[in-house]
Amino acid sequence: MKTVIIIPTHKRAAMLKRLLTDLTRAAPHPDISVLVVENGPRSGAETICEDFARRGRLHYRYFSHGHKSVALNFAIQNSSQDFIIFFDDDVALPEDIVSIYVEAARRYGPGHFFGGPLTTDTEIPCPADLVPYLPLSATGWAPTDREMIMDKDRFQYFFGANWAVFRSDLNAVGAFSEELGITASPRSAMGEENDIQERLVQAGIIPVYLPGALVRHHVPPECYTPAWVWRRRFRLGVTDWKRTECVEQAHCRKLLGVPAWLLRAALQQKAKAVLSTILRWRGKTDIRMQEAYLRGLLHGAWTTRGAARARQDIT
């Protein structure tokens, strides 16, 4: 079975080199190739790939637009293999992970997609008050130690850093949404993998959990700071608006083109956040994270207000 491993990379040359070193041990089979797509400013990935390309079936592509979803779509369009494995450039791999994915694909066949657990590789301990607001990619995820078909109604989605799918099933649900996906902007939405996996499940494609397909995700120190978590919560708000709220709130009362209730709630929460800092309230972390999320929703509403008006005109 022809298989391609797609790796989007953006300004993480040292992490990419570690990953490709792991893949030289994990993917020696001639039916398996690796496609690295550097997106955004060039930062040394091409030189690293040239070295590894001499050792095996590795290809490098460059896409100037720093946008993960666009890079993923570009990579898919520039490959033709039947089975696609996605890794991020900041994970470390066990030697058998590629064979675990390929063997499961042969057993289950099209109509299924696959993912595995994630453990963290951290440099510093995380402050306890930030833990509830961190994504699973910064805390780890391993729901069970056995292979299983995931319940579609309670499916939490596989990490974008570690999952696999048949090309035919991807073709059935369309490309990654380019309205979602991390960009150089601190205000960009996330959730491109969740979105496409949700579409796979809705199309009847079955998620399969593979406990042996474990990756170790590097978590840099800045991810355990209030500023980073605040920005993450903000981006989560932007994402949730673009994925769900934008449709559900199309007919509510507007002020300056955005829902009046949301503008009022964001302003009230901002005032609470300021007071919590000045007066040193207990629970100020929760107040600030709620403020970040509401501001993200508000930003999503503001940037999509034209689309909302267009939907109202249609209906």
C-alpha positions as CSV (number, residue, x, y, z in Angstrom):
1,M,0.0,0.0,0.0
2,K,1.5,3.3,-1.1
3,T,1.8,5.6,1.9
4,V,2.9,9.2,2.3
5,I,3.8,10.9,5.6
6,I,3.0,14.6,5.4
7,I,4.8,17.0,7.7
8,P,3.9,20.7,7.7
9,T,6.7,22.8,9.2
10,H,7.1,26.4,10.2
11,K,10.2,27.9,11.7
12,R,11.2,24.8,13.7
13,A,14.2,23.5,12.0
14,A,15.7,21.8,15.0
15,M,12.5,20.0,15.8
16,L,12.1,18.9,12.2
17,K,15.6,17.4,12.2
18,R,14.7,15.4,15.3
19,L,11.5,14.1,13.7
20,L,13.2,13.2,10.4
21,T,15.9,11.3,12.3
22,D,13.2,9.3,14.0
23,L,11.6,8.6,10.6
24,T,14.8,7.2,9.1
25,R,14.3,4.4,11.6
26,A,10.5,4.2,11.5
27,A,9.9,4.3,7.7
28,P,12.5,2.4,5.7
29,H,10.0,0.6,3.4
30,P,10.1,1.6,-0.3
31,D,6.3,2.0,-0.4
32,I,6.5,4.8,2.2
33,S,7.6,8.3,1.3
34,V,7.8,11.5,3.3
35,L,6.7,15.0,2.1
36,V,7.8,18.0,4.1
37,V,6.0,21.3,3.3
38,E,7.6,24.4,4.7
39,N,5.2,27.3,5.0
40,G,6.0,30.9,5.7
41,P,9.5,32.3,5.8
42,R,12.3,29.9,4.9
43,S,14.1,28.9,8.1
44,G,16.5,26.0,7.2
45,A,14.0,23.2,6.5
46,E,15.2,22.8,2.9
47,T,18.8,22.2,3.9
48,I,17.8,19.6,6.5
49,C,15.6,17.8,4.0
50,E,18.3,17.7,1.3
51,D,20.5,15.8,3.8
52,F,17.7,13.3,4.6
53,A,16.6,13.0,1.0
54,R,19.9,11.3,0.2
55,R,19.1,8.6,2.7
56,G,15.6,7.7,1.5
57,R,12.3,8.7,-0.1
58,L,11.9,12.2,1.2
59,H,10.6,15.2,-0.7
60,Y,10.6,18.9,0.2
61,R,8.1,21.5,-1.0
62,Y,7.9,25.2,-0.1
63,F,4.8,27.3,0.2
64,S,5.3,31.0,1.0
65,H,1.9,31.5,2.8
66,G,2.4,30.7,6.5
67,H,-0.9,28.9,7.1
68,K,-1.1,25.3,8.2
69,S,-4.4,24.4,6.5
70,V,-3.2,25.8,3.2
71,A,0.1,23.9,3.5
72,L,-1.8,20.6,4.3
73,N,-4.0,21.0,1.2
74,F,-1.0,21.9,-0.9
75,A,0.8,18.7,0.3
76,I,-2.2,16.5,-0.4
77,Q,-2.6,17.9,-3.9
78,N,1.1,17.3,-4.5
79,S,1.0,13.6,-3.6
80,S,-0.9,10.6,-4.9
81,Q,-0.5,7.8,-2.3
82,D,-3.5,5.9,-1.1
83,F,-2.8,6.3,2.6
84,I,-1.8,9.5,4.4
85,I,-0.1,9.8,7.8
86,F,0.1,13.3,9.4
87,F,2.8,14.3,11.9
88,D,3.6,17.7,13.2
89,D,7.2,18.9,13.2
90,D,7.5,19.0,17.0
91,V,6.9,15.4,17.9
92,A,9.3,12.5,18.5
93,L,8.3,9.0,17.3
94,P,8.9,5.4,18.3
95,E,10.5,3.2,15.7
96,D,7.3,1.1,15.1
97,I,4.7,3.9,14.7
98,V,4.6,3.9,10.9
99,S,4.2,0.1,10.7
100,I,1.4,0.3,13.3
101,Y,-0.5,2.8,11.2
102,V,0.1,0.9,7.9
103,E,-0.8,-2.5,9.5
104,A,-4.0,-1.1,10.9
105,A,-4.9,0.4,7.6
106,R,-4.5,-2.9,5.9
107,R,-6.7,-4.6,8.5
108,Y,-9.6,-2.1,8.6
109,G,-9.4,-0.7,5.0
110,P,-11.0,2.5,3.7
111,G,-14.0,3.8,5.7
112,H,-11.8,4.2,8.8
113,F,-9.3,6.7,10.0
114,F,-6.8,6.4,12.8
115,G,-5.0,8.2,15.6
116,G,-2.9,7.5,18.7
117,P,-2.0,8.9,22.1
118,L,0.3,11.7,23.0
119,T,2.6,12.3,25.9
120,T,4.4,15.5,26.6
121,D,8.1,16.4,26.5
122,T,8.3,19.4,28.9
123,E,11.1,21.6,30.1
124,I,9.4,23.1,33.1
125,P,6.5,22.1,35.4
126,C,3.2,23.7,34.6
127,P,1.6,26.1,37.2
128,A,-1.4,24.3,38.8
129,D,-3.8,27.2,38.1
130,L,-3.1,27.0,34.3
131,V,-3.7,23.2,33.9
132,P,-7.5,23.4,33.5
133,Y,-7.1,25.8,30.5
134,L,-4.4,23.9,28.6
135,P,-5.1,21.9,25.5
136,L,-4.5,18.1,25.7
137,S,-1.5,18.6,23.5
138,A,0.2,20.3,26.4
139,T,-0.9,17.8,29.1
140,G,-1.1,14.5,27.3
141,W,-3.9,12.1,26.2
142,A,-4.2,8.3,26.4
143,P,-7.8,7.3,26.9
144,T,-7.2,3.5,27.0
145,D,-4.4,0.9,26.5
146,R,-6.4,-1.2,24.0
147,E,-7.1,-0.7,20.3
148,M,-10.7,0.3,19.9
149,I,-13.3,1.9,17.6
150,M,-14.2,5.2,19.0
151,D,-17.8,6.1,19.9
152,K,-18.7,8.7,17.2
153,D,-21.0,10.5,19.6
154,R,-18.3,11.0,22.2
155,F,-15.3,11.1,19.9
156,Q,-12.8,13.8,21.1
157,Y,-10.8,14.0,17.8
158,F,-7.3,12.8,17.2
159,F,-4.4,15.2,17.4
160,G,-3.4,16.9,14.2
161,A,0.1,16.0,15.2
162,N,-0.6,12.3,15.0
163,W,-3.3,10.8,12.8
164,A,-3.9,9.0,9.5
165,V,-6.6,8.6,6.8
166,F,-7.2,7.1,3.4
167,R,-7.0,9.5,0.5
168,S,-10.4,8.3,-0.8
169,D,-12.1,9.2,2.5
170,L,-10.5,12.6,2.5
171,N,-11.7,13.2,-1.0
172,A,-15.2,12.3,0.1
173,V,-15.3,15.1,2.6
174,G,-13.3,17.8,1.0
175,A,-10.1,19.8,1.8
176,F,-9.0,21.3,5.1
177,S,-10.9,24.5,5.8
178,E,-8.7,27.4,5.0
179,E,-10.8,29.6,7.3
180,L,-9.3,27.6,10.2
181,G,-5.7,26.8,11.0
182,I,-2.8,28.5,12.7
183,T,-1.2,31.3,10.9
184,A,1.4,33.9,11.8
185,S,-1.4,36.1,13.2
186,P,-2.0,35.7,17.0
187,R,-5.7,36.1,16.1
188,S,-6.1,33.2,13.7
189,A,-8.5,30.4,14.4
190,M,-7.5,26.8,15.2
191,G,-9.3,23.5,14.8
192,E,-8.6,22.6,11.2
193,E,-8.1,18.9,12.1
194,N,-11.1,18.8,14.4
195,D,-13.2,20.2,11.6
196,I,-12.1,17.7,9.0
197,Q,-12.4,14.8,11.4
198,E,-15.9,15.9,12.3
199,R,-16.8,15.8,8.6
200,L,-15.3,12.3,8.3
201,V,-17.4,11.1,11.2
202,Q,-20.5,12.7,9.7
203,A,-19.8,11.0,6.4
204,G,-19.7,7.6,8.2
205,I,-16.0,7.2,8.3
206,I,-15.1,5.3,11.6
207,P,-12.3,6.5,14.0
208,V,-10.0,3.8,15.3
209,Y,-7.7,4.4,18.3
210,L,-4.3,2.8,18.1
211,P,-2.6,2.8,21.6
212,G,0.8,1.9,20.1
213,A,0.9,4.9,17.8
214,L,2.3,7.1,20.6
215,V,4.1,10.4,19.9
216,R,6.0,12.6,22.3
217,H,5.1,16.2,21.9
218,H,7.6,19.0,22.7
219,V,6.0,21.7,25.0
220,P,8.3,24.7,25.2
221,P,8.4,26.8,28.4
222,E,6.2,29.6,27.0
223,C,3.3,27.3,26.7
224,Y,3.1,27.2,30.5
225,T,2.7,31.0,30.9
226,P,-0.5,33.0,31.5
227,A,0.2,35.0,28.4
228,W,0.4,31.9,26.1
229,V,-2.7,30.3,27.7
230,W,-4.6,33.6,27.3
231,R,-3.8,33.7,23.6
232,R,-4.8,30.1,23.3
233,R,-8.2,30.8,24.9
234,F,-8.6,33.8,22.7
235,R,-8.0,31.6,19.6
236,L,-10.4,29.0,20.9
237,G,-13.1,31.7,21.0
238,V,-12.3,32.7,17.4
239,T,-12.5,29.1,16.4
240,D,-15.8,28.3,18.1
241,W,-17.4,31.3,16.6
242,K,-16.3,30.5,13.1
243,R,-17.2,26.8,13.4
244,T,-20.6,27.0,15.2
245,E,-21.7,30.4,16.6
246,C,-21.5,32.2,13.4
247,V,-24.4,30.1,12.0
248,E,-26.4,29.9,15.2
249,Q,-26.3,33.7,15.9
250,A,-27.2,34.8,12.4
251,H,-30.6,36.3,13.4
252,C,-29.9,37.8,16.8
253,R,-29.9,41.5,17.5
254,K,-26.8,43.3,16.3
255,L,-24.8,46.3,17.5
256,L,-22.0,47.5,15.2
257,G,-22.5,44.4,13.2
258,V,-22.0,41.9,16.1
259,P,-24.4,40.3,18.5
260,A,-25.4,42.8,21.2
261,W,-25.3,40.2,24.0
262,L,-21.7,39.2,23.1
263,L,-20.4,42.8,23.0
264,R,-22.0,43.5,26.4
265,A,-20.6,40.2,27.9
266,A,-17.1,40.9,26.6
267,L,-17.1,44.4,28.0
268,Q,-18.3,43.2,31.4
269,Q,-15.8,40.4,31.6
270,K,-13.0,42.8,30.6
271,A,-14.0,45.1,33.5
272,K,-14.0,42.1,35.9
273,A,-10.5,41.1,34.6
274,V,-9.1,44.6,35.2
275,L,-10.6,44.7,38.7
276,S,-9.4,41.2,39.6
277,T,-5.8,42.3,38.8
278,I,-6.0,45.6,40.7
279,L,-7.7,44.1,43.7
280,R,-5.9,40.7,43.6
281,W,-9.0,38.7,43.7
282,R,-8.9,34.9,44.2
283,G,-9.9,33.1,41.0
284,K,-8.5,35.9,38.8
285,T,-7.0,33.2,36.4
286,D,-10.5,31.9,35.7
287,I,-11.8,35.5,35.2
288,R,-8.9,36.3,32.7
289,M,-9.4,33.1,30.8
290,Q,-13.2,33.7,30.4
291,E,-12.3,37.2,29.2
292,A,-9.9,35.8,26.6
293,Y,-12.5,33.4,25.3
294,L,-15.2,36.1,25.1
295,R,-12.8,38.4,23.3
296,G,-12.0,35.6,20.9
297,L,-15.8,35.1,20.2
298,L,-16.1,38.8,19.7
299,H,-13.2,38.9,17.2
300,G,-14.7,36.0,15.4
301,A,-18.0,37.8,15.2
302,W,-16.5,41.0,14.0
303,T,-14.4,39.4,11.3
304,T,-17.3,37.3,10.0
305,R,-20.0,40.0,10.2
306,G,-20.2,40.4,6.4
307,A,-20.7,36.6,6.0
308,A,-23.5,36.7,8.6
309,R,-25.3,39.5,6.8
310,A,-25.0,37.5,3.5
311,R,-26.6,34.4,5.2
312,Q,-29.5,36.6,6.5
313,D,-30.1,38.0,3.0
314,I,-30.2,34.4,1.6
315,T,-32.7,33.2,4.3
